[in-house]
Amino acid sequence: MIYDYLIIGAGVAGLNAARSISRDKKVLIVCKRSPWECNTFFAQGGVASAINDADIPLYAQDTISAGVGTNNLEAVNTLSQNSIRVIDDLVKDGMNFDRNEEGELLFTKEAAHSCSRILHADGDATGRELHMFLLKACKHEIMTDSIVVDLLYEDSICYGAQFIHNGADKIIYAHNTIIASGGVGSIYRYHTNSTTIAGDIQGICVEKGIPLKDMEMMQFHPTVFVDTPHARKTLLTEALRGEGAEIEDEDGYRFLKDYHKDEELAPRDIVSRAIFDYSQKTGSQVYLSFKNFKKKFFQKRFPNIYKNLMELGFDLPFERVPISPAFHYSMGGINVDINSKVKGCKNLYAVGEAACTGVHGANRLASNSLLEGLVFSSLSVQKSQEINFKIDLNKLTFKPRHFELKKQIDKAIKDDLRNLMWVNVGIVRESQKLIDVLDEVSLYLEEDVGRLLFLRLLTAKSIIQSAIDRKESIGAHYIKES
Ligand code: SIN
């Protein structure tokens, strides 16, 4: 059987692509484990949107300023111009964003936005609520526990993918394949991502010669509680700062004023770098303080953070929380055009964090990722329907290989890789260290490792190589002169 669409990933981008495809099409959505093991589920802050027509150019301008002017302007305009329509459509279909007592949508402020334009749901669980809404709306088949090990890609055509599903090899053929598998979080030691997100598909792209772009552009979220045994560290949403939380050192000094006039609300790359620099210089622990909040308001506005941090031993808003930047989002990804069609490919699309439209430039504006997933996923479906490409299996020469997903040697290499990436390809980079770490990763690629680690190493190599190639500091890519 040939599916009309194979969608790899069940976060906002994958599920919204599925939502845009009518029930009469044969669609299969696959995800590595359960559908909620994705970054969307854990997104806290919200969904950015222009608040009215007059705000569309201002929102675009904020996105460009945060991205240090390196954004693809067509992509930025597409995001901004489609935002109101996409949100209206979700609300009409029953998505419950938070509202005030008069029933009007509530918008909050986050860093580098010139006005309050972030929608949220259940206070600080916007991703979870949106994900549940999209899952409920999903009228197509979802296959869980399906790990993609290869794309069936020949002569610029994607015929589908090879999986390991519940331990068995499986091939799915499709006329259109949409990659919505997320970014690269697990490649870094400290990150806020679902543990399923590890850059596997980007690694397959490297192997197949499918183009990646801006892979050096890795975003580090400034306010993360990292002192937990879990691989996914505890995010403290930017909306906390939007509503009055402050960053301070051990003595309560708000050092961000020494780095940027907008202090807590400066763009994310600047705040992360300031925290990194200040703690290196002074040795001081950095904290997020909630002293401007009343307890009742805090509990209502941030119910999940209140509860989760309580479980970790913090009495919010009375106690401050030690924070560190941690990897959060990959601006780089599979190189796609404005309709999210992979450049040079006939029927392959990439949407959401897996893709690089260039919309974020060198630094993503807060809360632009859920909207990106919504806007570009629906455009990818529209485009694929216009093109209406059909694969011809007689032309496919692909012979599946059996892959071992994991080998005994992997654990030590994986841990070392996460450390190497964090230390050398993190918030502040040095040219010689990048060259050295590229050699180390290349040596690891010569080892007999499992398929998943091999793909992760390929993706890491492409991040490092891109970081070496970009000589000047810009946005999230900061090279320290040595
Ligand atoms: C956050 O809630 O701070 C994260 C939102 C985002 O990644 O844009």
Boltz pocket constraint, residues with backbone or C-beta under 6 A from the ligand:
constraints:
  - pocket:
      binder: B
      contacts: [[A, 43], [A, 44], [A, 45], [A, 46], [A, 236], [A, 237], [A, 238], [A, 239], [A, 328], [A, 329], [A, 365], [A, 366], [A, 367], [A, 368], [A, 369]]
      max_distance: 6.0
